[in-house]
Structure formats: C-alpha cells, structure tokens
Amino acid sequence: MSADAGVRAYAAVDLGASSGRVMVGRVGPDSLELSEVHRFPNRPVRLPEGLRWDILRLHRGVLDGLRAAGTRTGGRLASVGIDGWAVDHGLLDADGALLGNPVHYRDARTEGVAEQVWATVPAAELYAATGLQYAPFNTLYQLVAARPTVQFARAARALLVPDLLTYWLTGEQGTELTNASTTQLIDPRTRTWAYGVAGRLGVDLGLFPPLRQPGDPAGRLRPEVLEETGLAGPVPVTAVASHDTASAVAAVPATGERFAYVCTGTWSLAGLELTAPVLTEESRAANFTNELGLDGTVRYLRNIMGLWLLQECVRAWGEPDLDMLLRAAAAVPALRSVVDAGDEAFLAPGRMPERIAEACRATGQPVPGTRAETTRCILDSLALAHRRAVADAQRLARHPVDVVHVVGGGTRNALLCQLTADACGLPVVAGPAEAAALGNVLVQARAHGLVGDLADMRRLLVRTQPPTRYAPRGNGARWRAAEARLAAR
C-alpha cells in the first residue's frame, strides 16, 4: 500500500505479562491490516528483595521491535503507541533516573496492606470514591507498601510501565488516563484524581505527572532512539489507551450496545461497556471494577485469573504440545471438577497443578489425575467464571446483553470459546486475537484523522477482521449445578 492511497503505518507496542510484541498496523479510509514484526519474552526475575520486572530487557525489546518496524516500512512510521498491563510502575529520582526495577504485581509486599488502608478509608468508602475492585496489588496498596523504603524516600516521580517506556523514548512524562484508572486513585465520575482519598491516605499525587487522554501527543522519538532504530524522523509518539484492556475493549467489533466482552489472556476481564460507573455496595461486594475507556466510557468488569492457570501448569509440565493437550482435554467429560478462577490462592506462581488438585480435594470433587483432566478443569472453571461475571454485570448494571465478544489470545482456544458460549447461554463472537494492538493502532490513526469516533473504529473492525462465531449448546442446567457446587464451598 502506498501513502498516496491514504494509508499510514503505525507501530503498536503491546506488552503482556508473559511477552511483548511490536506490531505494524496499516490504516486507510477503509482498510486495516496488522502484522507482527517482533516478539520478545517478558520474564520477571526473583531477587533477594522480591519479584521484579526486567524493565531494561523490555526496553531493549521495544527498540529492537521499532527497528524491525522500520525495516518493514522503509524507515517511516506515522506514529508509535505503547500499551501494557496495569498497576505496576517505576520510581524515578529528581534527575529522572530509574530507582530500581519495577516491582511485579505478584510480589508479596502488599500482603495485609489493604487492611491498613481500610483502617483510614473503609473499603466501602474507598469503592464509592474510586469504583475500583479489591485486588491486593492495586497501585494504591503498592505505594503504601513502599513508604518505608529508601527507594521511595528518594522518589520524585512514579510512572506506570507504558508511561515509563514512553518517557525513555521521548524524554517527556505523562500519566495516561485509562491506566491511571487502575491505580485506585482516580474518581471514575470526574475522570480525574481522587484528591479526597489521596489526601486522607497521605498519598502525594504530585508523584504522578499530568494526566493524558488517549490520542494526546506524547512527544517525539529522541535523536538517540532514531539512531538506534534507523527510523526517519520526526516520529511522533501518541498516548493510546495504554492499559492493554482499554485498548482491547476499544477493538471489540460490536455493532450495538447490548454486548458483553471477555478480554482473554493471562487474565480474563469480563464485563460491560457503560456510560457511567456503578458504585453501589452490591457492586463492591461482587468485586466489580469501574475502569475508564475511550470516549467517556467505563469498563465495568471483573478480573478473573485467566489463562495464567493453564500457562503455569504448562510451565510445570515442561512445556508439552498445547494443541495436543487441548485435544485431549476436549475428550474429558465436562464439569467433573471446577475451581474458583478468581481465587487469590492461584495468584502466585509455582505448583499450579498441585494447587488445583488441592482446591478440588478441599471441595469434595474428583481430583484431576491427568494433564488432560487438569486442563479441562481449568477451561471449565474459566468458562464458569465468564458466565458468572457476565450474568452479575447485567444484573448489577441493569444492562442486558444479547452476545458475548471474546477478544485477545484466548480466541485461539476454540474449546474455551465454545465452553464460554455454552456456559453463558449466549452466542460468542471470537476475535480479533490481537485486540489490544488493534485498539492501539486505531487510536493513533484517529489522532491523525484517518478514523472517527469509537463507533467508526468498530465499523472498520467489523469490515476488516472476520470473527469466528460459536452458538451455545445445551440448556445450562449442568452449568447451574457446577455454579452451585462452588457457591456451597
């Protein structure tokens, strides 16, 4: 495609909890193509002080990916955007130097911290002010846990991971709003900082640079970065919806408002797109979160442990062939055993097959005896968690749906998609698999006037990214029975 045809090339840096990738998206008035140019592992490192992200290796992967993107596009990019996982951050000193590797959200340092916070701001008040679910690793709890450290005492800035990498590329600092909404320091009604909460807890919001909106300019690649990557400058960097789930939801190819979504990957994020937050006590008790999305939307969803359960089992088993494992799992009788896929007991790495077996034993269910049975237990449990989240979200938000859109890496798992349709009793539309990268690219293209509002972005996705459809099977009675087993534990 040529520039004369109105097509521009954008680089989307998409950082997941287990790998990162750089994609090149080519966008025109009626075209959208995406290709992967570089993928790199994202492996945390366990140090004496705890679990840490290898952030310099991630930065190296970004630079190598931008070089590959330049090779693919003749050295010319219209823009670069970065999205990634939420809550984690780097601390910088007054000179802008990084004070150690960012702490991994699965690190144990926040154990018991939530109770300390609730002693000052009770959980119900905190939810009413921020709308954020309880998760032990929320940024607020991480900041409170870091207070006694020398590193925190020296900190002048806190940058969420995508903002940190953007800073290294451009030399400019900002805090992108959709990711900031996962810190438990944003008021989802005003879409700005929750100054009252921060003040009561002694959190200095001056640690964070000013808020940016998706589509705002975030600087230009520094000369050193241009030299390193071989790109022809100037290359602008655009603030996208930098929370990867926000980018993925923006790329849900929905044609109306009556839809639910499940963003699948290491985590499953299941819920609705709303125009206002749900801040009721019932919503808090159900552990739903109100995170911010594009164009004034709210991502009302529940975090579910996701394919992390299977990833950890596969790692423990020595990386067997996944396709063969899924075929064997499909032959295992359904719903013999299920576990709560939202249980914090599965948060930490290690011994996942044994922990799943222990959970089944503790609830009086058959204990999986083979890898295929464990895999089927995981997939049935995820589908059941999707069912519960979609049903609860509709009830709590009073927002009925007719279809479930599944996006992200889990769309490649046909068994999980079919089980989700069966469990929810609704048709599942699966795809795109690279939803976060597509949302990233489309926000960049929108900033350049190539696409219009969120509805226009989704119309382009519907035309260019054909999905796979799964019709529900069965009458739901077995899923209700499995749900009752978990509820009775």
Legacy VTK file of the C-alpha trace (Angstrom):
# vtk DataFile Version 3.0
C-alpha trace
ASCII
DATASET POLYDATA
POINTS 489 float
0.000 0.000 0.000
1.289 3.474 -0.748
0.996 6.736 1.123
-0.739 8.097 -1.970
-3.633 5.755 -1.243
-4.145 7.450 2.122
-2.666 4.547 4.088
-0.335 5.189 7.004
1.822 2.825 9.035
1.736 2.826 12.839
3.813 0.869 15.352
1.902 -0.617 18.282
3.999 -1.760 21.234
1.819 -4.223 23.165
3.255 -5.505 26.438
1.690 -8.542 28.050
2.509 -10.196 31.345
4.372 -13.035 29.605
5.559 -11.472 26.334
5.782 -8.231 24.443
5.357 -7.593 20.752
5.679 -4.799 18.262
3.061 -4.756 15.521
2.783 -2.642 12.417
-0.721 -1.510 11.573
-1.544 -0.055 8.178
-4.672 2.033 8.243
-6.560 3.670 5.412
-10.052 5.083 4.960
-11.470 1.565 4.500
-8.561 -0.729 5.347
-6.898 -2.098 8.454
-4.032 -4.590 8.362
-1.876 -5.742 11.258
1.368 -7.700 11.185
3.733 -8.755 13.932
7.314 -7.646 13.344
8.963 -8.561 16.655
8.100 -10.584 19.753
10.140 -10.865 22.926
9.705 -12.647 26.265
8.679 -10.844 29.432
10.074 -12.888 32.290
10.208 -11.480 35.805
13.282 -12.008 37.966
13.228 -13.094 41.603
15.789 -11.072 43.531
16.618 -11.258 47.264
14.218 -8.351 47.831
11.368 -9.915 45.830
9.846 -10.379 42.372
10.815 -7.693 39.848
10.170 -6.880 36.191
13.225 -6.927 33.914
12.376 -3.476 32.588
15.654 -2.887 30.714
15.135 -6.092 28.767
11.637 -4.874 27.884
13.063 -1.543 26.703
15.591 -3.436 24.589
12.739 -5.444 23.076
10.862 -2.227 22.242
13.896 -0.743 20.493
14.524 -3.947 18.534
10.861 -4.008 17.577
10.903 -0.420 16.337
13.950 -1.253 14.246
12.050 -4.211 12.763
9.051 -1.947 12.139
11.307 0.492 10.297
12.657 -2.315 8.149
9.094 -3.316 7.268
8.007 0.245 6.414
11.085 1.682 4.740
12.086 3.547 7.898
8.913 5.599 8.083
6.225 5.461 10.737
3.350 7.863 11.210
3.391 7.296 14.962
4.264 4.929 17.826
1.994 3.962 20.743
2.575 1.788 23.825
0.044 -0.231 25.813
0.657 -2.728 28.591
-0.536 -4.253 31.825
-1.844 -2.134 34.673
-0.929 -1.056 38.239
2.858 -1.543 38.137
5.179 1.455 37.942
8.743 2.674 38.110
10.011 5.231 40.593
12.327 7.978 39.330
14.607 10.319 41.243
14.697 14.091 40.778
17.048 13.685 37.802
14.637 11.306 36.053
16.768 8.210 36.720
15.028 4.919 37.495
15.318 3.817 41.125
15.495 0.059 40.608
13.431 -2.402 38.617
9.636 -2.045 38.988
8.077 -4.433 41.490
5.952 -7.215 39.998
2.278 -7.179 40.987
2.576 -10.822 42.087
5.204 -9.866 44.674
4.158 -10.486 48.274
4.939 -6.986 49.589
1.260 -5.894 49.610
0.044 -8.722 51.843
-2.005 -7.142 54.637
-1.639 -3.612 53.238
-5.298 -3.293 52.205
-6.361 -3.694 55.827
-4.001 -0.839 56.784
-5.605 1.388 54.136
-9.143 0.437 55.187
-8.353 1.485 58.763
-8.203 5.057 57.430
-10.604 4.861 54.479
-13.046 1.957 54.955
-13.415 -0.359 51.976
-16.967 0.799 51.239
-15.906 4.467 51.198
-12.894 3.681 49.037
-15.095 1.919 46.491
-17.691 4.691 46.485
-14.923 7.191 45.715
-12.848 5.231 43.183
-15.084 2.402 41.939
-12.141 0.034 41.848
-12.356 -3.626 42.765
-10.335 -5.029 45.605
-7.111 -6.551 44.356
-4.114 -6.854 46.684
-1.789 -5.395 44.048
-3.658 -2.168 43.229
-1.198 0.704 42.826
-2.542 2.422 45.937
-1.568 -0.566 48.078
1.818 -0.799 46.343
2.569 2.844 47.161
1.604 2.364 50.801
3.761 -0.777 50.986
6.725 1.137 49.515
6.629 4.003 52.037
9.193 2.584 54.495
11.813 2.003 51.756
14.831 4.178 50.980
13.911 3.946 47.314
10.501 5.518 47.910
12.014 8.268 50.053
14.162 9.290 47.066
11.316 9.093 44.527
10.261 12.275 42.757
8.098 10.603 40.097
6.033 7.459 39.629
5.445 6.353 36.029
3.155 3.466 35.104
5.012 0.958 32.929
3.768 2.153 29.488
4.382 5.759 30.568
7.899 4.839 31.725
8.805 3.312 28.371
7.243 6.284 26.576
9.419 8.572 28.694
12.545 6.684 27.688
11.586 7.015 24.024
10.681 10.713 24.131
12.070 12.335 27.259
8.556 13.559 28.136
6.462 12.410 31.104
2.715 11.925 31.425
0.122 9.679 33.056
-2.327 8.143 30.592
-5.885 8.137 31.931
-7.126 4.602 31.224
-4.135 3.097 33.007
-4.319 5.685 35.786
-7.872 4.480 36.433
-6.430 1.164 37.686
-4.404 2.853 40.456
-7.383 3.279 42.845
-6.544 6.991 42.839
-8.978 8.135 40.086
-12.605 9.211 40.537
-14.476 7.497 37.661
-17.227 10.129 37.759
-14.954 13.138 37.252
-12.286 11.170 35.332
-9.554 12.893 37.321
-7.618 12.262 40.530
-9.498 11.292 43.696
-7.938 14.069 45.755
-10.000 13.307 48.868
-8.875 9.678 49.050
-5.252 10.570 48.348
-5.277 13.313 50.977
-6.710 11.086 53.715
-4.130 8.413 52.992
-1.200 10.791 52.669
-0.523 9.840 49.044
1.267 12.630 47.175
-0.413 12.814 43.768
2.476 15.051 42.694
4.397 11.806 42.226
2.440 11.344 39.001
2.939 13.667 36.026
-0.141 15.333 34.460
-2.901 13.151 33.050
-3.039 12.443 29.324
-6.039 11.359 27.279
-5.881 8.621 24.628
-4.913 10.351 21.394
-2.905 13.119 23.053
0.613 13.735 21.740
3.280 12.190 23.984
6.387 13.643 22.359
8.716 12.538 19.573
11.346 9.832 19.418
14.598 11.209 20.770
17.515 11.534 18.307
19.303 8.674 20.084
16.267 6.441 19.576
16.064 7.352 15.883
19.730 6.437 15.503
19.258 3.178 17.407
16.230 2.104 15.362
17.102 3.513 11.949
13.788 5.339 11.710
13.482 8.541 9.697
12.423 11.367 11.977
10.472 13.064 13.164
8.380 10.207 14.575
5.616 11.284 16.989
4.600 9.114 19.921
0.871 9.083 20.659
-0.721 8.356 24.021
-3.042 5.448 23.262
-5.391 3.707 25.700
-2.264 2.461 27.444
-3.986 -0.073 29.691
-3.989 -3.076 27.364
-7.534 -3.987 28.388
-8.742 -0.497 27.452
-7.151 -0.906 24.016
-8.639 -4.389 23.676
-12.161 -3.235 24.590
-11.839 -0.392 22.071
-11.220 -3.111 19.466
-14.326 -5.161 20.321
-16.137 -5.357 16.936
-19.562 -4.675 18.404
-22.411 -3.336 16.274
-24.634 -2.127 19.124
-24.713 -1.553 22.858
-26.162 -4.882 24.072
-22.917 -6.794 24.312
-20.611 -8.199 26.956
-16.926 -8.814 26.414
-14.264 -11.148 27.728
-10.698 -9.993 27.131
-8.692 -13.205 27.360
-5.023 -13.761 28.017
-3.028 -14.199 31.207
-6.100 -12.623 32.822
-9.737 -12.777 31.785
-11.502 -9.423 32.067
-15.235 -9.965 31.713
-17.908 -7.309 31.760
-19.734 -4.471 30.025
-19.060 -1.115 28.415
-21.101 1.567 30.168
-21.515 5.332 30.073
-21.353 5.771 33.861
-19.800 3.867 36.769
-21.729 1.541 39.077
-20.693 2.473 42.632
-23.252 0.574 44.719
-22.391 -1.505 47.750
-23.755 -4.557 45.929
-21.296 -3.916 43.109
-18.419 -3.664 45.585
-19.454 -6.916 47.258
-19.416 -8.603 43.846
-15.875 -7.212 43.288
-16.605 -5.392 40.032
-14.329 -2.600 38.916
-15.037 0.651 37.094
-12.075 1.443 34.854
-12.052 4.144 32.224
-12.169 3.609 28.478
-12.324 5.611 25.280
-14.757 8.444 24.644
-16.142 8.720 28.158
-16.875 5.006 28.531
-16.484 2.914 31.661
-15.165 -0.633 31.593
-17.335 -2.346 34.182
-15.729 -5.723 34.680
-14.463 -8.436 36.952
-10.873 -9.693 36.961
-10.599 -13.466 36.598
-7.333 -15.366 36.906
-7.456 -16.292 33.212
-5.158 -18.493 31.173
-2.468 -17.894 33.791
-3.761 -21.097 35.387
-3.020 -23.098 32.239
0.228 -21.238 31.489
1.577 -22.121 34.917
0.538 -25.767 34.531
2.164 -25.990 31.103
5.346 -24.500 32.557
5.292 -27.014 35.424
4.799 -29.873 32.956
7.838 -28.922 30.884
6.045 -27.141 28.021
4.131 -30.023 26.350
2.454 -29.504 22.968
-0.518 -27.241 23.718
-2.650 -28.319 20.754
-2.386 -31.986 21.749
-3.194 -31.060 25.334
-6.335 -29.174 24.293
-7.481 -32.032 22.053
-7.098 -34.437 24.953
-8.951 -32.043 27.256
-11.860 -31.844 24.814
-12.366 -35.605 25.247
-12.580 -35.376 29.058
-16.147 -35.347 30.463
-17.316 -31.815 31.138
-17.620 -30.218 34.578
-16.295 -33.145 36.626
-14.439 -30.639 38.779
-14.311 -26.833 38.841
-12.382 -24.283 40.886
-12.938 -20.600 41.565
-10.872 -18.919 38.852
-10.950 -15.663 40.784
-9.456 -17.110 43.958
-6.354 -15.275 45.232
-4.931 -18.694 46.097
-3.935 -19.008 42.432
-2.260 -15.592 42.171
1.342 -16.526 42.937
3.459 -18.590 40.533
4.503 -22.182 41.202
2.908 -25.581 41.907
-0.231 -24.785 39.914
-1.241 -28.393 39.085
-0.923 -29.315 42.767
-2.870 -26.247 43.926
-5.710 -27.018 41.512
-5.799 -30.598 42.782
-5.837 -29.334 46.383
-8.746 -26.992 45.626
-10.760 -29.847 44.097
-9.984 -32.109 47.051
-10.997 -29.428 49.543
-14.415 -29.054 47.884
-15.083 -32.792 47.714
-14.821 -33.005 43.938
-12.920 -35.567 41.848
-9.232 -34.698 41.790
-7.823 -34.407 38.232
-5.485 -37.338 37.668
-4.031 -36.486 34.272
-2.797 -33.390 32.486
-5.854 -33.518 30.221
-8.190 -33.634 33.222
-6.412 -30.695 34.865
-6.612 -28.732 31.613
-10.329 -29.481 31.278
-10.873 -28.429 34.900
-9.167 -25.096 34.147
-11.143 -24.406 30.962
-14.472 -25.404 32.512
-13.646 -23.184 35.501
-12.792 -20.225 33.280
-15.994 -20.622 31.265
-17.962 -20.824 34.517
-16.256 -17.651 35.789
-17.101 -15.914 32.493
-20.726 -16.984 32.934
-20.897 -15.626 36.471
-19.254 -12.322 35.552
-21.472 -11.689 32.524
-24.639 -12.541 34.468
-23.632 -10.488 37.508
-22.651 -7.481 35.405
-26.004 -7.433 33.635
-27.838 -7.611 36.942
-25.757 -5.014 38.764
-25.690 -2.514 35.896
-29.235 -3.269 34.695
-27.814 -3.610 31.218
-28.972 -6.745 29.326
-26.867 -8.229 26.530
-27.506 -10.447 23.520
-23.960 -11.523 22.651
-20.554 -12.064 24.243
-17.492 -10.813 22.381
-14.315 -12.723 23.208
-11.118 -10.932 22.203
-7.421 -11.487 22.853
-5.221 -14.557 22.879
-7.941 -16.860 24.175
-9.783 -16.569 20.864
-7.246 -19.079 19.510
-8.531 -21.608 22.063
-11.660 -22.914 20.328
-12.577 -25.148 23.268
-12.592 -22.208 25.692
-14.704 -20.121 23.301
-17.265 -22.890 22.851
-17.401 -23.553 26.587
-17.943 -19.833 27.216
-20.888 -19.824 24.787
-22.314 -22.933 26.468
-21.852 -21.536 29.970
-23.297 -18.087 29.219
-26.139 -19.431 27.086
-25.333 -16.711 24.563
-23.625 -16.647 21.179
-19.913 -15.905 21.340
-18.220 -13.807 18.665
-14.492 -14.550 18.901
-11.871 -12.174 17.565
-9.739 -10.313 16.977
-6.911 -12.136 18.724
-4.661 -9.069 18.684
-7.345 -6.748 20.002
-5.030 -4.675 22.216
-2.650 -3.950 19.341
-5.546 -3.098 17.029
-7.043 -0.717 19.569
-3.611 0.839 19.997
-3.224 1.364 16.243
-6.742 2.733 15.801
-6.307 5.381 18.494
-3.130 6.520 16.736
-4.917 6.577 13.383
-7.796 8.521 14.899
-5.366 11.126 16.204
-4.308 11.589 12.566
-7.875 11.861 11.289
-7.991 8.516 9.467
-10.930 7.169 11.511
-13.664 8.821 13.534
-15.230 8.040 16.885
-15.378 4.710 18.729
-18.355 3.532 16.679
-16.459 4.336 13.477
-13.431 2.404 14.726
-15.637 -0.609 15.393
-17.276 -0.415 11.972
-13.801 -0.607 10.430
-13.002 -3.642 12.580
-16.217 -5.403 11.540
-15.354 -4.849 7.864
-11.729 -5.936 8.084
-11.369 -8.513 10.920
-13.669 -11.510 10.315
-14.605 -13.236 13.612
-15.483 -16.832 14.471
-18.963 -17.471 15.886
-19.927 -20.080 18.483
-23.549 -20.964 19.211
-24.438 -22.093 22.744
-25.141 -25.785 23.274
-27.229 -27.448 25.977
-29.766 -25.948 28.354
-27.463 -24.574 31.053
-28.580 -26.957 33.810
-25.137 -28.532 34.227
-23.519 -25.093 34.440
-26.009 -24.023 37.096
-25.209 -27.181 39.061
-21.472 -26.517 38.813
-22.063 -22.941 39.918
-23.990 -24.218 42.936
-21.092 -26.524 43.858
-18.741 -23.563 44.071
-21.263 -21.411 45.913
-21.648 -24.117 48.571
-17.974 -24.426 49.367
LINES 1 490
489 0 1 2 3 4 5 6 7 8 9 10 11 12 13 14 15 16 17 18 19 20 21 22 23 24 25 26 27 28 29 30 31 32 33 34 35 36 37 38 39 40 41 42 43 44 45 46 47 48 49 50 51 52 53 54 55 56 57 58 59 60 61 62 63 64 65 66 67 68 69 70 71 72 73 74 75 76 77 78 79 80 81 82 83 84 85 86 87 88 89 90 91 92 93 94 95 96 97 98 99 100 101 102 103 104 105 106 107 108 109 110 111 112 113 114 115 116 117 118 119 120 121 122 123 124 125 126 127 128 129 130 131 132 133 134 135 136 137 138 139 140 141 142 143 144 145 146 147 148 149 150 151 152 153 154 155 156 157 158 159 160 161 162 163 164 165 166 167 168 169 170 171 172 173 174 175 176 177 178 179 180 181 182 183 184 185 186 187 188 189 190 191 192 193 194 195 196 197 198 199 200 201 202 203 204 205 206 207 208 209 210 211 212 213 214 215 216 217 218 219 220 221 222 223 224 225 226 227 228 229 230 231 232 233 234 235 236 237 238 239 240 241 242 243 244 245 246 247 248 249 250 251 252 253 254 255 256 257 258 259 260 261 262 263 264 265 266 267 268 269 270 271 272 273 274 275 276 277 278 279 280 281 282 283 284 285 286 287 288 289 290 291 292 293 294 295 296 297 298 299 300 301 302 303 304 305 306 307 308 309 310 311 312 313 314 315 316 317 318 319 320 321 322 323 324 325 326 327 328 329 330 331 332 333 334 335 336 337 338 339 340 341 342 343 344 345 346 347 348 349 350 351 352 353 354 355 356 357 358 359 360 361 362 363 364 365 366 367 368 369 370 371 372 373 374 375 376 377 378 379 380 381 382 383 384 385 386 387 388 389 390 391 392 393 394 395 396 397 398 399 400 401 402 403 404 405 406 407 408 409 410 411 412 413 414 415 416 417 418 419 420 421 422 423 424 425 426 427 428 429 430 431 432 433 434 435 436 437 438 439 440 441 442 443 444 445 446 447 448 449 450 451 452 453 454 455 456 457 458 459 460 461 462 463 464 465 466 467 468 469 470 471 472 473 474 475 476 477 478 479 480 481 482 483 484 485 486 487 488
